[in-house]
């Protein structure tokens, strides 16, 4: 049995974890009320010796009343640990049944069952509270993710607007000087996906090994980044057309020339931007669905 005395009030006690010795918490079923009151007195004295005077002041009067009211009238009370006489037990059982109309054994079973039901309900309530807290935490995470997504989408809209303005500037020149492509917007060269994937993975690995991380984190980061790149290189549906990407992001990932200043974080941000541009331009493509459908192997789960 465990008991936390800190739940009884705002006391200052020298008890590790607020716990009490187990032997002081024993409540035998074959002892009289006066013997159980003596046990409570022992427990009270131990707690009083370990706690400040506020504890004693609050419960001393209650304990005195308990000792007085539980003392037998016709005989002396036995010490704790001595079992109740059979004659006394039978007599008390009869008195109990006359007063309450219920055999004490049945009353004891009912009490234990009620305690069991209450304990189960408390556990269920604790679980419900944990689930509610978990759901609330998940909801907050979703809200934060939505805010981050909105921030990224705003950056994408600003990026498109910036390049649209650049395109308008180009059209102010003579017609023969107009370029066919939008500055800052590029498409992925027609090269094999496996060739692209190997190139980007090697570039990412060379930067990842410079970080002070565990082998497990290294493997997880490598696998996650490779999955994102595979999504970017996946063949799109015909109705999506040719996806237009940020030239800077494409160069950071797929350019043959090595940029010594390019970091792991730059490559992750670039890959994230390309995924967002794919999802923005091709409504049938979604990275989450791609992952959950085993990299697009199954159209229906």
C-alpha positions in Angstrom: 0.0 0.0 0.0 1.3 3.5 -0.8 0.1 6.8 0.7 1.2 10.3 -0.2 0.8 12.5 2.8 1.2 15.7 0.7 -2.3 15.1 -0.5 -3.7 15.7 3.0 -2.8 19.4 3.1 -0.1 22.0 2.7 2.4 20.7 5.2 6.2 20.7 5.3 7.3 17.1 6.0 10.7 15.4 5.9 9.4 12.4 4.0 11.1 11.3 0.8 8.4 11.5 -1.9 5.8 12.0 0.7 5.7 8.3 1.4 5.0 6.5 4.7 6.4 3.2 6.0 4.3 0.2 4.7 4.1 -1.5 8.1 2.3 1.6 9.5 -0.4 1.3 6.8 -1.5 -2.3 7.6 -5.3 -2.6 8.4 -6.0 -6.2 9.5 -9.6 -7.5 9.2 -9.6 -9.4 12.5 -9.0 -6.5 14.8 -11.5 -4.4 16.7 -12.0 -0.7 16.0 -10.0 0.3 19.1 -7.0 -1.7 17.8 -7.3 0.0 14.4 -7.5 3.4 16.2 -4.2 2.5 18.0 -2.7 1.9 14.6 -3.9 5.3 13.4 -2.3 6.8 16.6 1.1 5.2 15.7 0.8 6.5 12.2 -0.1 9.9 13.4 2.8 10.1 15.8 5.3 9.0 13.1 3.9 11.6 10.7 3.9 14.3 13.4 7.6 13.6 14.1 8.5 14.2 10.5 6.2 17.1 9.7 5.8 20.7 11.1 3.4 21.6 13.8 0.6 22.5 11.4 0.0 18.8 10.7 -0.3 18.0 14.5 -2.7 20.9 15.1 -5.0 19.9 12.3 -5.4 16.2 13.2 -4.6 15.9 17.0 -8.2 16.6 18.1 -9.6 14.3 15.5 -7.3 11.5 16.7 -8.2 12.0 20.3 -11.9 11.7 19.5 -11.3 8.5 17.5 -9.4 6.9 20.4 -12.1 7.8 22.9 -15.1 6.8 20.8 -13.6 3.4 19.8 -12.6 2.3 23.3 -14.7 -0.7 24.6 -17.0 -0.2 27.5 -16.8 -3.6 29.3 -13.2 -4.6 28.7 -9.7 -3.3 27.9 -8.7 -3.0 24.2 -6.0 -5.4 23.0 -2.8 -4.2 21.4 -2.6 -4.1 17.6 -1.7 -7.5 16.2 -3.7 -9.6 18.6 -6.8 -11.1 16.9 -10.3 -10.4 18.2 -11.9 -13.1 20.4 -14.4 -15.3 18.6 -17.1 -14.5 21.1 -16.6 -10.8 20.7 -16.6 -11.1 17.0 -19.8 -13.1 17.0 -21.5 -10.6 19.4 -20.4 -7.6 17.3 -21.6 -9.3 14.1 -25.1 -9.8 15.6 -25.2 -6.2 16.8 -24.2 -5.0 13.4 -26.8 -7.1 11.7 -29.5 -5.9 14.1 -28.6 -2.3 13.5 -28.1 -2.3 9.8 -30.1 -5.4 8.7 -27.1 -6.8 6.9 -24.5 -9.4 7.7 -21.1 -7.8 8.2 -19.4 -10.2 5.8 -21.8 -9.2 3.1 -21.4 -5.5 4.0 -17.6 -6.0 3.8 -17.9 -7.6 0.3 -20.2 -4.7 -0.8 -17.7 -2.2 0.5 -14.8 -3.8 -1.2 -16.8 -4.0 -4.5 -17.7 -0.3 -4.2 -14.1 0.5 -3.6 -13.1 -1.6 -6.6 -15.6 0.2 -8.8 -14.5 3.6 -7.6 -10.8 2.6 -8.2 -11.7 1.5 -11.8 -13.7 4.7 -12.4 -10.7 6.8 -11.1 -8.4 5.0 -13.5 -10.8 5.5 -16.3 -11.1 9.2 -15.5 -7.3 9.5 -15.4 -7.1 7.8 -18.8 -9.8 10.1 -20.2 -7.9 13.2 -18.9 -4.7 11.8 -20.5 -6.5 11.3 -23.8 -8.0 14.8 -23.7 -4.6 16.3 -22.9 -3.0 14.2 -25.8 -5.8 15.4 -28.2 -5.3 19.0 -27.1 -1.6 18.7 -27.6 -2.2 17.1 -31.1 -4.6 19.9 -31.9 -2.0 22.5 -30.9 0.5 20.8 -33.1 -1.9 20.8 -36.0 -2.5 24.5 -35.5 1.2 25.2 -35.4 1.7 23.1 -38.5 -1.1 25.0 -40.3 0.6 28.3 -39.3 3.9 27.1 -40.7 2.2 25.9 -43.9 0.5 29.3 -44.3 3.9 31.0 -43.8 5.5 28.9 -46.5 2.6 29.4 -48.9 2.8 33.1 -48.3 6.5 33.0 -49.2 5.6 31.0 -52.4 2.9 33.6 -53.3 5.5 36.4 -52.8 8.0 34.5 -54.9 5.5 34.1 -57.7 4.5 37.8 -57.5 8.2 38.8 -57.6 8.8 36.8 -60.7 5.6 38.0 -62.3 6.8 41.6 -61.8 10.1 40.7 -63.3 8.2 39.3 -66.3 6.3 42.5 -66.7 9.5 44.4 -66.6 10.8 42.3 -69.5 7.7 43.1 -71.6 8.4 46.8 -71.5 11.3 46.3 -73.9 11.0 45.8 -77.6 9.2 42.6 -78.6 12.3 40.9 -80.0 14.0 41.2 -76.6 11.2 39.3 -74.7 12.4 36.0 -73.3 10.1 33.0 -73.4 10.8 31.8 -69.8 10.0 33.6 -66.6 13.2 34.7 -64.8 13.7 32.7 -61.6 11.4 29.9 -62.7 12.9 26.7 -64.2 11.9 23.2 -65.1 13.7 20.0 -64.3 16.1 18.8 -67.1 15.1 15.5 -68.8 17.6 13.3 -67.1 17.0 9.8 -65.6 15.6 9.9 -62.1 18.1 7.4 -60.8 21.0 9.6 -62.0 19.5 12.7 -60.3 18.7 10.7 -57.1 22.3 9.4 -56.8 23.8 12.8 -57.4 21.6 14.6 -54.8 22.0 11.8 -52.2 25.8 12.0 -52.6 25.8 15.8 -52.2 23.6 15.6 -49.1 25.7 12.8 -47.5 28.9 14.8 -47.9 27.3 17.6 -45.9 25.5 15.3 -43.4 28.7 13.6 -42.3 30.0 16.9 -41.0 27.3 17.1 -38.4 27.8 15.8 -34.9 24.9 13.3 -34.8 24.4 9.6 -34.0 24.5 6.9 -36.7 20.8 6.3 -36.1 20.0 9.9 -36.7 22.3 9.9 -39.8 20.4 6.9 -41.3 17.0 8.4 -40.5 17.9 11.8 -42.0 19.3 10.2 -45.1 16.3 8.0 -45.6 13.8 10.9 -45.1 15.7 13.2 -47.5 15.9 10.4 -50.1 12.1 9.9 -49.9 11.5 13.6 -50.5 13.8 13.6 -53.5 12.1 10.5 -54.9 8.7 12.4 -54.7 10.2 15.4 -56.5 11.5 13.1 -59.3 8.3 11.0 -59.6 6.6 11.1 -63.0 3.6 13.4 -62.7 0.1 12.9 -64.2 -0.4 14.4 -67.7 -3.0 16.9 -66.4 -0.3 18.4 -64.2 1.7 19.7 -67.1 5.3 20.6 -66.7 6.0 21.7 -63.1 7.8 25.0 -62.8 10.3 25.2 -60.0 12.4 27.8 -58.3 15.7 28.0 -60.2 17.7 28.6 -57.0 16.2 25.6 -55.2 16.8 23.4 -58.3 20.4 24.5 -58.4 21.0 23.9 -54.7 19.9 20.3 -55.2 20.7 19.2 -58.7 23.5 21.5 -60.0 26.6 19.7 -61.0 28.9 22.4 -59.6 29.7 22.1 -55.9 28.9 25.1 -53.7 31.0 24.9 -50.6 28.7 27.3 -48.7 25.7 25.0 -49.3 24.6 23.4 -46.0 22.4 20.5 -45.1 19.7 22.9 -43.9 19.9 24.8 -47.3 19.3 21.5 -49.1 16.4 20.6 -46.8 14.7 24.0 -47.3 15.2 23.7 -51.0 13.6 20.3 -51.1 10.7 21.5 -49.0 10.1 24.4 -51.4 10.1 22.1 -54.4 7.5 19.8 -52.8 5.3 22.8 -52.0 5.5 24.0 -55.6 4.6 20.5 -56.9 1.5 20.4 -54.5 0.5 23.9 -55.5 0.6 23.2 -59.3 -0.6 19.6 -59.3 -3.6 19.0 -57.0 -3.4 15.3 -57.6 0.1 15.1 -56.0 0.5 15.1 -52.3 3.6 14.1 -50.4 1.7 12.7 -47.4 -0.3 10.4 -49.7 2.8 9.5 -51.5 4.4 8.3 -48.3 1.4 6.5 -47.0 0.8 4.7 -50.3 4.3 3.2 -50.2 5.8 5.8 -52.6 2.9 5.9 -54.9 2.8 2.1 -55.5 -0.9 1.9 -54.6 -3.6 4.2 -55.8 -6.0 2.9 -53.1 -5.2 1.8 -49.6 
